[in-house]
Amino acid sequence: MKLAVKTCTLDMPFEDMLDFCAEQGVQGVEIGTGNWSAAPHIDLDGLLASETDRARWLGAIKRRGLELCALNCSGNPLAYEHDMAVTEKTFRLAEKLGVKKIVMMSGLPAGRLGDRTPTWITTSWPPETQEILDYQWNAVAIPVWRRLVKLAADCGIERIALENHGMQLVYNPETLLRLREAVGPMVGMNLDPSHLFWMGGDPIEAARVLTEAGALYHIHGKDSRPERRMAGPNGMLDTKPIDAFRQRSWNYVAVGAGHGVQWWQEFFSVARMGGYDDVVSLEMEDMTMPMLAGHISSLRTLKAALVM
């Protein structure tokens, strides 16, 4: 497997960020292009417009021995026209750069025709939940994703890795496989253990299911931790903002601060056993420590777990 960094949270200029990644001994970078990322390391419209700028930008990556392993346009293309526009521009830029893999999220529609607010259904009761799910899947998601899959194929993209994030229509292997059955094998999963932890799942078993289906396309090296003092009496569902980390039932933490090297070794071993031999991309969102320190600490844990 190759170790990469999703660079959005490295608060430094583009070339300084690349120097940092090279110094840390990683092999690749995953670049956010917009939507829920501020896209600090790319000018999406500028690179689409200029072959010279594309060559200069990509050359800076390659000169440091790094690979551009994926573009990430995570947003909600099922609800917002802007997010769909960024998604389509990202696909077209991928074609010009020769990038074969896109990391993103499935998006989440509103609950019925005429509504504007995305609605995440996580229970089967009351009964109207089933009507909402039928509308979201059959009237919105499947038709839109068939169009996105065709556009991706037209742009030479081979894989779209959907992150198993909450507040998305695809948030676990089961929902990913439902979409995949409807739109084809272009879509697979970006397996992010941090989200499954707080949703009560087991990322190791998720890796088994996904590799058996040939649907594990990307891995985010990201950790989370239940905060027992709050989770015990309140459960893991928590709507407080992530910077209110002292009051939350769970937090995103540096890799190793929630689950140690032994857990990550087993996780990578199971993924490898299932045939995964691709990128593990650090995504660092620990609000309890300085971001640069969090990246260095997380990379140390991931390197230790990947050397087996």
JONORHU-V768550 format. One record per residue. RES is the residue in one small letter. PHI is phi in degrees with one decimal (* if undefined). PSI is psi in whole degrees, -180 to 180 (none if undefined). Layout:
RES;PHI;PSI
RES;PHI;PSI
This chain:
m;*;157
k;-109.8;144
l;-99.7;130
a;-132.9;175
v;-129.0;130
k;-79.3;114
t;-87.5;-4
c;-54.9;-34
t;-93.0;7
l;-88.4;104
d;-82.6;74
m;-156.2;158
p;-58.7;160
f;-52.1;-54
e;-70.4;-33
d;-64.6;-40
m;-60.4;-44
l;-63.8;-40
d;-60.5;-43
f;-60.5;-47
c;-61.3;-43
a;-64.2;-42
e;-63.3;-32
q;-80.5;-5
g;77.5;23
v;-85.2;164
q;-101.8;-18
g;-151.3;171
v;-131.5;143
e;-112.8;118
i;-106.8;124
g;-76.9;135
t;-106.3;-5
g;145.4;-157
n;60.9;-116
w;-78.3;-5
s;-100.3;142
a;-71.8;-8
a;52.4;57
p;-70.6;-14
h;-116.9;19
i;-155.5;145
d;-109.7;96
l;-58.3;-52
d;-66.1;-39
g;-63.8;-43
l;-71.2;-33
l;-62.6;-34
a;-84.9;-23
s;-128.9;116
e;-64.6;-36
t;-63.1;-45
d;-65.3;-38
r;-62.5;-45
a;-63.7;-40
r;-66.1;-45
w;-64.8;-49
l;-68.3;-34
g;-63.8;-36
a;-62.7;-35
i;-69.5;-49
k;-68.7;-33
r;-61.3;-26
r;-93.5;9
g;74.2;21
l;-100.8;154
e;-108.5;138
l;-82.4;96
c;-83.1;-24
a;-169.0;155
l;-103.1;142
n;-120.2;118
c;-121.4;40
s;-55.5;126
g;-171.0;-160
n;-121.2;81
p;-72.0;-8
l;-89.9;-4
a;-132.4;-28
y;-124.8;129
e;-62.0;-38
h;-61.9;-44
d;-65.4;-36
m;-65.2;-39
a;-63.5;-44
v;-64.5;-40
t;-59.4;-48
e;-66.1;-39
k;-63.4;-38
t;-64.2;-42
f;-59.5;-42
r;-70.6;-35
l;-68.0;-39
a;-56.1;-41
e;-60.8;-44
k;-69.9;-28
l;-93.9;-10
g;77.5;22
v;-82.9;131
k;-103.5;-8
k;-130.2;133
i;-114.0;133
v;-105.1;132
m;-161.1;-171
m;-119.1;161
s;-68.5;-28
g;85.7;172
l;-148.4;121
p;-77.1;171
a;-69.6;174
g;-81.0;-20
r;-165.2;166
l;-57.8;130
g;98.0;-21
d;-74.8;159
r;-119.2;-22
t;-94.7;124
p;-56.6;143
t;-127.8;118
w;-99.1;115
i;-94.0;123
t;-125.5;12
t;-148.5;161
s;-94.0;0
w;-134.9;142
p;-73.5;172
p;-58.8;-28
e;-65.5;-14
t;-58.4;-35
q;-71.2;-35
e;-66.6;-40
i;-62.3;-48
l;-61.6;-41
d;-60.6;-43
y;-64.3;-47
q;-61.1;-44
w;-75.6;-54
n;-86.8;-31
a;-90.6;-27
v;-117.9;-65
a;-63.6;-50
i;-64.8;-46
p;-61.0;-43
v;-65.2;-43
w;-71.2;-28
r;-63.1;-40
r;-68.1;-41
l;-65.4;-39
v;-62.3;-42
k;-64.0;-44
l;-61.7;-43
a;-59.6;-46
a;-62.5;-40
d;-63.3;-26
c;-93.2;8
g;79.9;8
i;-73.6;140
e;-106.6;-28
r;-143.7;137
i;-116.6;117
a;-100.6;112
l;-92.3;127
e;-77.0;136
n;-80.8;62
h;-92.3;149
g;-64.6;165
m;59.4;32
q;-130.7;153
l;-66.7;-38
v;-99.8;112
y;-134.2;4
n;-160.0;175
p;-59.5;-39
e;-60.2;-46
t;-72.4;-33
l;-61.9;-45
l;-67.8;-29
r;-65.8;-45
l;-66.3;-41
r;-61.6;-39
e;-62.6;-33
a;-83.1;-32
v;-118.3;-8
g;103.7;175
p;-77.7;4
m;-57.8;-35
v;-95.4;136
g;-140.9;-164
m;-111.7;138
n;-90.6;101
l;-80.8;113
d;-112.1;105
p;-58.2;-31
s;-58.9;-35
h;-75.9;-42
l;-63.6;-33
f;-56.3;-51
w;-75.9;-19
m;-86.2;0
g;86.9;13
g;-93.5;178
d;-121.4;105
p;-60.2;-28
i;-67.8;-44
e;-68.3;-34
a;-61.8;-41
a;-61.8;-38
r;-62.7;-48
v;-61.2;-45
l;-69.7;-41
t;-69.4;-35
e;-61.9;-32
a;-89.4;-1
g;65.7;31
a;-120.1;13
l;-93.7;108
y;-106.9;-17
h;-166.5;153
i;-131.5;131
h;-95.6;125
g;-81.0;93
k;-146.9;140
d;-120.2;155
s;-143.0;164
r;-140.9;130
p;-69.9;137
e;-99.2;100
r;-59.4;-33
r;-62.5;-32
m;-98.7;-37
a;-69.7;-34
g;-56.2;-58
p;-78.4;-23
n;-110.5;-15
g;81.5;-180
m;-93.4;-10
l;-74.3;123
d;-146.7;125
t;-105.0;5
k;-72.1;147
p;-62.2;155
i;-68.0;-19
d;-82.5;-4
a;-91.1;49
f;-65.3;-25
r;-71.2;-21
q;-105.6;-2
r;-87.3;157
s;-78.9;-21
w;-152.9;157
n;-140.1;147
y;-69.8;135
v;-135.5;164
a;-56.4;146
v;-60.2;125
g;106.0;-21
a;-86.2;-7
g;-116.9;-44
h;-135.5;128
g;-78.9;-178
v;-57.2;-40
q;-61.9;-41
w;-63.0;-46
w;-65.8;-35
q;-60.8;-45
e;-64.4;-43
f;-58.9;-50
f;-66.4;-36
s;-62.3;-44
v;-66.9;-42
a;-62.0;-44
r;-65.3;-41
m;-59.3;-34
g;-81.4;-2
g;105.8;4
y;-77.6;126
d;-143.6;61
d;-136.9;-147
v;-89.0;139
v;-112.1;113
s;-110.8;116
l;-63.3;129
e;-122.1;113
m;-105.5;115
e;-136.1;33
d;-79.0;113
m;-83.1;-5
t;-89.2;-1
m;-147.7;162
p;-58.7;140
m;-60.3;-43
l;-65.0;-43
a;-61.9;-38
g;-64.9;-39
h;-63.2;-46
i;-64.9;-44
s;-63.2;-44
s;-65.3;-43
l;-62.9;-36
r;-61.4;-44
t;-66.0;-45
l;-64.4;-40
k;-62.6;-42
a;-64.2;-37
a;-77.5;-29
l;-82.1;-18
v;-88.6;102
m;-131.9;none
